[in-house]
Amino acid sequence: MAVQFDLQTDNYVGTHNFQVIIDEIEVLNSEFVSVSGVVSESEEIEFMHGTDPYVRRGAGRVTYEPVVMERVYKGMDEFYGWRLECENGNIERKNVTVTMMDASFTPVRAMTLEGAWPSKWEMPDMDASSSGPAIERITLTVERVRESEPG
């Protein structure tokens, strides 16, 4: 008996195809290899109605976790300059859009990190036994995450 595949259900979105765009920054060193931590969470609030003996739960404030971005290090650029400005006390918030693409590089979903600023930068690990690229890590603190129009 021959096995048949349904191409409709075999189409998937690869998490390895994505693009990062940062408002007002020309990123020469744009080889991002990882973006993680795009998470929103609602605070849980407990309450009760009058003499109701049961604890009820509702949604409270929304928080967003820091987003960690990794990229191949190729030297200093405007992105790193943005981090240096933050170190000097000049926090300039920008929008960062991460667009997920399917296997044919067609945009399928975009998330905009609003009010983002680089709160942490990590120099690439120095490992003389490795032949891989030097990867720097940038942590962005964000005010809000919203879905935006892909493409």
Buried (B, 14 or more C-beta within 10 A) or exposed (E): EEEEEEEEEEEEEEEEBBBBBBEEBEBEBBBBEEBEEBEEEEEEEEEEEEEEEEEEEEEEEEEBBBBBBBBBBEEEBEBBEBBEBBEEEEEEBBBBBBBBBBEEEEBEBBBBBBBBBBBEBEEBEEEEEEEEEBBBBBBBBBEEBEEBEBE
